Amino acid sequence: MDTIAYIGVDVGKAELVVYSEQLTMLNRTYKNCDDDIRQMLETAQNYSIRIMVICEGTGGYEEKLRLLCYFYKIPCQVVNGARMRQFASSCGQMAKTDKLDSKIIHEYGKVFQLYENYRELSLNPDLEHLYQRYQQLVKLRAMEKNHYENLHDSIIQNSILEHIDDLSQQIKQCLVAIKGVIASDSVLQHNYDYLCSIHGVGEISAIAVLSDLPEIGQLSNKKISAMVGLAPYEKESGQKTNGKHIRGGRFLLRKVLYMAALASIRLDDEMKTFYHRLRAKGKPFKVAIVACMRKLVIAMNTVVKEQRLWLNQT
C-alpha cells in the first residue's frame, strides 16, 4: 500500500486521454462522460494501491472527472495549465499532443509529490455551481448597464431595461438558492455565520469565500494568503530591487475581498487605524489596501479554524 499511482488525464471537450506508469491498463482514451469516467475510476480502485488523479483546468470540461473523483473518494488535483506548460518546457518537451500531455501531467504529480501534499476538502458542488451562475448573471447585468449608458434609441433602451430587470430577478433567486444550500449544511451554515461576524464581511463575501476557497480554516495564515494571491513576493537581481509584489492566486475572489476590505476600513476601528497608519508611513493606496485584504483573509481563516465568532473590540 506504500506505492502511489498517479493518473495523468488530458481533458478535452469530448475525450479524456489517460496515462499511468503503474496502472498501464488505464492507458487509453475515454469519452468525457459519466459512464466512461466511472469505468476508469472503478478499474483503478480494484488494485491495492493508493491513487491520485491529476488534470489541467480546462474551463469546466474537467468538472465531471473532478466530481466523480470526489464521489469515489479518490484524490483529484486540478493544476494550472500555464504551470504545466512551463514544467513541460523545463523537461525539454517541446511537442504537444494529448498523449504527451497526459504523460507530462503524470510526471508533474510524481516530481512535486502531489499526493503527499494533498489535503482533502469538503466540496459542495451545488454551492460552487450556483455561485458561478450568480457571478455570470452579475457580469451580464453590468454589461447591459454599460450598453444602456451609450445608447439613445428608446426601443433598444427599453429592451435593455427589461433585460436588466429580468437579470436582477434571477440574481435574487440565485442568492435565495445559495442560502438554501448553506442552510442545509450545518458546517457551511456555521462557517457562514463566523465569516459574517467580521466587520466588512457581508453575505456575498462570505459566500464567495465558502465557494472559491474551500481551504479556509485548514491552512496556515501564510499559505491561505498566498492561495488567494495576497502574499507579497520579492523580485530582485544583483543590484536591482523591484520591491515586493503580489501575484497569482484566485483573481475573482480577490476582487470580492477588495470590496470587503473597503467596507472593513469604514466599519471597523481596528482596520481603519491599521490602514491610516500605513498611509501615514507613505505607503501607496494599493499597498495599504492589499495589506488590509490580507489582514481580512487572516481573520476569516482564524474564525473558521477556531470555529468561533469574531471578537471585535469596536
C-alpha positions in Angstrom: 0.0 0.0 0.0 3.0 2.3 0.1 3.1 2.7 -3.7 1.3 5.7 -5.2 -0.1 5.5 -8.7 -0.5 8.9 -10.3 -3.1 9.0 -13.1 -2.4 11.9 -15.6 -5.5 12.9 -17.5 -5.5 15.3 -20.5 -9.1 16.6 -20.6 -10.9 17.6 -23.8 -14.5 18.5 -24.5 -15.3 15.0 -25.8 -12.4 12.8 -24.7 -10.1 12.1 -21.8 -6.6 10.8 -22.6 -5.2 8.8 -19.6 -1.7 7.8 -18.7 -0.4 6.0 -15.6 3.0 4.4 -15.2 1.8 1.9 -12.6 -1.7 1.2 -13.8 -1.0 0.6 -17.5 -4.4 -1.0 -18.1 -5.9 2.5 -17.9 -3.7 4.0 -20.6 -6.2 4.8 -23.4 -8.7 7.3 -24.5 -12.1 7.6 -22.7 -15.2 9.6 -23.6 -15.7 12.6 -21.3 -19.0 11.1 -20.0 -20.1 9.7 -16.6 -20.1 6.0 -17.7 -16.6 6.0 -19.1 -15.2 8.0 -16.2 -16.8 5.7 -13.7 -15.4 2.7 -15.5 -11.9 4.2 -15.4 -12.1 5.0 -11.7 -13.6 1.7 -10.7 -10.9 -0.2 -12.6 -8.2 1.8 -10.7 -9.8 1.1 -7.4 -9.6 -2.7 -8.0 -5.9 -2.6 -7.2 -4.4 -2.4 -3.7 -2.6 0.8 -4.4 -3.1 4.5 -3.5 -4.1 6.5 -6.5 -4.4 10.1 -7.4 -5.9 11.7 -10.5 -4.3 14.8 -11.9 -5.7 17.0 -14.7 -5.4 20.6 -16.0 -8.1 23.2 -15.6 -9.9 23.4 -19.0 -12.7 25.9 -18.4 -15.2 23.4 -16.9 -14.6 20.3 -19.1 -12.8 18.7 -16.1 -15.8 19.1 -13.8 -17.3 15.6 -14.4 -14.0 14.0 -13.6 -13.4 16.1 -10.5 -16.9 15.5 -9.1 -16.8 11.7 -9.8 -13.4 11.5 -8.1 -14.9 13.2 -5.1 -17.8 10.7 -5.2 -15.4 7.8 -5.3 -13.2 9.4 -2.6 -10.2 9.4 -4.9 -7.8 12.4 -4.5 -8.0 14.7 -7.6 -5.8 17.7 -8.2 -6.7 20.2 -10.9 -3.4 22.1 -11.8 -2.8 25.3 -13.6 -2.4 24.9 -17.3 0.3 27.6 -17.7 2.4 26.0 -14.9 2.1 22.6 -16.7 3.4 24.1 -19.9 6.3 25.6 -18.0 7.0 22.2 -16.5 6.9 20.5 -19.9 9.4 23.1 -21.3 11.7 22.5 -18.3 11.7 18.8 -19.1 12.7 19.6 -22.7 9.2 18.6 -24.1 8.5 20.9 -27.0 6.0 18.8 -28.8 2.3 18.9 -27.7 -0.2 16.1 -28.2 -2.9 14.7 -26.0 -0.9 11.6 -25.2 2.3 13.6 -24.4 0.3 16.0 -22.3 -1.2 13.1 -20.2 2.4 11.8 -19.6 3.6 15.3 -18.6 0.7 15.7 -16.2 1.6 12.3 -14.7 5.2 13.3 -14.3 4.2 16.6 -12.7 2.4 14.7 -10.0 5.4 12.4 -9.3 8.0 15.2 -9.3 6.1 17.5 -6.9 4.6 14.6 -4.9 1.1 16.0 -5.1 -0.3 13.0 -3.1 1.8 13.8 -0.1 0.8 17.4 -0.2 -2.9 16.7 -0.9 -5.4 17.9 1.6 -8.9 16.5 1.3 -11.5 19.3 1.0 -15.2 19.3 1.9 -16.7 20.2 -1.5 -20.2 21.3 -2.2 -20.8 21.2 -5.9 -24.3 22.8 -5.6 -22.8 25.8 -3.9 -19.9 26.1 -6.4 -22.2 25.9 -9.4 -24.8 28.3 -8.0 -22.2 30.9 -7.1 -20.6 30.5 -10.6 -24.1 31.2 -12.0 -24.5 34.2 -9.7 -21.2 35.6 -11.0 -22.3 35.1 -14.6 -25.6 36.9 -14.0 -23.9 39.9 -12.2 -21.4 40.2 -15.1 -24.2 40.1 -17.7 -26.2 42.8 -15.8 -23.1 45.1 -15.6 -22.6 44.7 -19.4 -26.2 45.6 -20.1 -26.0 48.7 -17.8 -22.9 49.8 -19.8 -24.8 49.2 -23.1 -27.7 51.3 -21.8 -25.5 54.3 -21.0 -24.2 54.5 -24.5 -27.5 54.2 -26.4 -30.1 56.8 -27.4 -32.6 54.6 -29.2 -35.6 54.3 -27.0 -36.6 50.9 -28.3 -33.2 49.4 -27.6 -33.1 51.2 -24.2 -36.4 49.7 -23.2 -35.2 46.2 -24.3 -32.1 46.6 -22.2 -34.0 47.8 -19.1 -36.3 44.8 -19.4 -33.3 42.5 -19.6 -31.7 44.2 -16.6 -34.9 43.7 -14.6 -35.0 40.1 -15.6 -31.3 39.6 -14.6 -31.9 41.3 -11.3 -34.7 38.9 -10.5 -32.6 35.9 -11.5 -29.8 37.2 -9.3 -32.2 37.4 -6.3 -33.4 33.8 -7.0 -29.9 32.6 -7.3 -29.0 34.1 -3.9 -32.0 32.5 -2.3 -30.9 29.1 -3.7 -27.4 29.6 -2.4 -28.6 30.5 1.1 -30.8 27.4 0.9 -27.8 25.2 0.1 -25.8 26.8 3.0 -28.7 26.4 5.4 -29.0 22.7 4.5 -25.4 22.0 5.6 -24.6 22.7 9.3 -20.9 23.1 8.7 -21.4 25.6 5.9 -24.0 27.5 8.0 -21.7 27.7 11.0 -18.8 28.9 8.8 -21.0 31.4 7.1 -22.1 32.9 10.4 -18.5 33.0 11.7 -17.4 34.9 8.5 -20.3 37.3 8.6 -19.4 38.2 12.2 -16.3 40.1 10.9 -16.9 43.8 10.2 -16.9 44.4 6.5 -17.7 40.8 5.5 -21.2 40.7 4.1 -23.3 37.8 2.7 -21.6 38.0 -0.8 -18.1 38.0 0.6 -18.9 35.0 2.9 -20.5 33.1 0.0 -17.5 33.8 -2.2 -15.1 32.5 0.4 -17.1 29.3 1.1 -17.4 28.6 -2.6 -14.0 29.7 -4.0 -11.8 29.0 -1.0 -12.8 25.6 0.5 -9.3 25.5 2.1 -10.3 28.3 4.5 -9.6 27.2 8.1 -7.3 24.3 7.0 -4.1 26.1 6.2 -1.7 28.5 7.9 -2.3 32.2 7.6 0.7 32.5 5.2 -0.5 29.7 3.0 -4.1 30.9 2.8 -2.8 34.4 1.9 -0.6 33.0 -0.8 -3.5 30.9 -2.2 -5.7 34.0 -2.6 -2.8 35.8 -4.2 -2.2 38.3 -1.3 1.3 37.2 -0.3 4.0 39.7 -1.4 6.9 38.2 -3.2 10.4 39.8 -3.6 11.8 40.5 -7.0 15.5 41.3 -7.1 18.6 40.5 -9.2 22.1 41.8 -8.4 21.9 45.4 -7.5 18.4 45.8 -8.9 15.5 45.6 -6.5 11.9 46.0 -7.6 10.3 45.6 -4.2 7.6 43.2 -3.2 4.5 42.4 -5.4 1.6 40.1 -5.1 1.0 37.7 -8.0 -1.1 34.6 -8.9 -3.8 33.3 -6.7 -7.6 33.5 -7.1 -8.3 36.7 -9.0 -12.1 36.7 -8.9 -12.1 36.1 -5.1 -9.6 38.8 -4.7 -12.0 41.3 -6.3 -14.6 40.4 -3.8 -12.2 40.8 -0.9 -11.1 44.2 -2.2 -14.7 45.5 -1.7 -14.9 43.8 1.7 -11.6 45.5 2.8 -13.0 48.9 1.8 -16.1 48.2 3.9 -14.0 46.9 6.8 -11.9 50.1 6.8 -15.1 52.1 7.0 -16.8 50.0 9.7 -14.0 48.5 11.8 -11.9 50.9 14.0 -9.0 48.5 14.2 -8.8 48.1 10.4 -9.3 51.8 9.9 -6.4 52.5 12.3 -4.2 49.9 10.5 -5.0 51.4 7.1 -4.3 55.0 8.1 -1.1 54.0 9.9 0.2 52.5 6.6 -0.8 55.6 4.7 0.9 57.9 7.2 4.1 55.9 6.7 3.9 56.8 3.0 2.6 53.5 1.7 0.7 53.9 -1.6 -3.1 53.2 -1.6 -2.8 49.8 -3.3 -0.1 48.6 -0.9 -2.2 49.6 2.1 -5.5 48.1 0.7 -3.7 44.8 -0.1 -2.4 44.7 3.4 -5.9 45.2 4.7 -7.2 42.4 2.4 -4.5 40.1 3.8 -5.5 41.0 7.3 -9.1 40.3 6.5 -8.3 36.9 5.0 -6.3 36.0 8.1 -9.3 37.0 10.3 -11.5 34.7 8.1 -9.1 31.9 8.4 -8.9 32.3 12.2 -12.7 32.2 12.8 -13.2 29.2 10.6 -10.2 27.3 12.0 -11.2 28.1 15.6 -14.9 27.7 15.0 -15.9 31.0 16.7 -17.4 34.4 16.1 -15.0 37.3 15.6 -14.4 39.1 18.9 -14.1 42.8 18.0 -13.3 45.5 20.5 -15.3 48.1 18.5 
